[in-house]
Amino acid sequence: MKWFIPDSIKAISPYVPGKPIETLEREYGITDSIKLASNENPLGPSPLAVNALRDVIGKLHRYPDGAGHQLTHRLARFLAVKPSQIVIGNGSDDILALLARVLLQPGDEVVVPHPSFLLYKATAQSASAVPVVVPLKEMNIDLEAMLERVGARTRLIFICNPNNPTGTIASRDTFESFLAALPSQVVVVVDEAYIEFVRDSNSFTGIDYLAANIAVVTLRTFSKLYGLAGLRVGYGVMPVELADMLNRVRMPFNVNTLAQVAAAAALDDFEFRERTLATVHQGLDFLYTELGRRGLRYFPTQANFFLIDVGRSADEVFEAMLRQGVIVRSMTSYGYPRFIRVNVGLPIENERFLKALDLVLKAVK
Ligand SMILES: *Cc1c(COP(=O)(O)O)cnc(C)c1O
């Protein structure tokens, strides 16, 4: 090639998303499949969001509000923060990219947990920064070990809370000691894509630390609890000075009109949120009981998904489940070759998952 592409870019592993249901059905010649692989909301999108979308369709010849005024102000009230502390993004993924562009120079270091969300590492590499990978400790993000890897070049630290794919959370006390020990040039990113599902009372949110000596950036999304993954809308909450910088490099229309309107409406959809939480929590308890009865090892979660140790090749189990029309995620690419990740579905989907699993575990040795 005649172009000069940095080695750090060539080193990025392509992100392999869960394939859309339609693609898998086409590839495997199956129909009526169910997807429990991408931690989406099994109830569909928030009905209030869908209604709001109908009202705005006739205005799509206009550019979106570049400042996202309504959504930002609605969020500020909801979170009890200032609008100037919020940056909206095309999914929370977008905020990751903005953080990299604002904070990272080639050779800077980014401390990332592993296994965790795979985009953190790619985010560092996209800015030619160096990912410093810190293994989990017994499925938990190891904040002490991460602290030990912080040096003069460290600019960013990623924490996924609850962690995808293990579903574990860090306790408030652990997080506070960690913050207190960090040097002031570091920015801590707490990715809270699943925070609303947490049942453990010992949890914390990064939003409570906006006034800390260390800059804490909290990422949230409308893709999970609010059922709007297809629209792409998320946000970061951070100190005003940092939000100002991100807003300078953000594309002026990064969040489209439909996404802004739907997200603002979904925030008001109290009924939908409660129904989603009930579905997820009851579904989890049901699956725990059923897996326990089968003597299968699983890892209790604070999110809407969890890991199951299938005791054999997760890739083979994934394939065999797929042939039964049940789409789960093999954790091989995360470094757990015998684990699958499953998100809670509707009750009927959870039943179908168990039925398929029973068949598959008899067939695959
Ligand atoms: C799903 C998910 C997100 C959300 O990403 P969006 O870009 O907002 O859809 C962020 N972080 C983690 C860990 C996730 O699993």
The ligand as an ORCA input file, in Angstrom:
! r2SCAN-3c Opt
* xyz 0 1
  C     -24.049     -2.226     25.044
  C     -22.892     -1.552     25.672
  C     -22.680     -0.194     25.501
  C     -23.667      0.632     24.756
  O     -23.183      1.034     23.557
  P     -24.075      2.004     22.669
  O     -23.024      2.525     21.732
  O     -24.622      3.076     23.542
  O     -25.119      1.173     22.027
  C     -21.600      0.396     26.111
  N     -20.770     -0.308     26.898
  C     -20.961     -1.605     27.112
  C     -20.071     -2.330     28.028
  C     -22.011     -2.274     26.492
  O     -22.175     -3.583     26.692
*
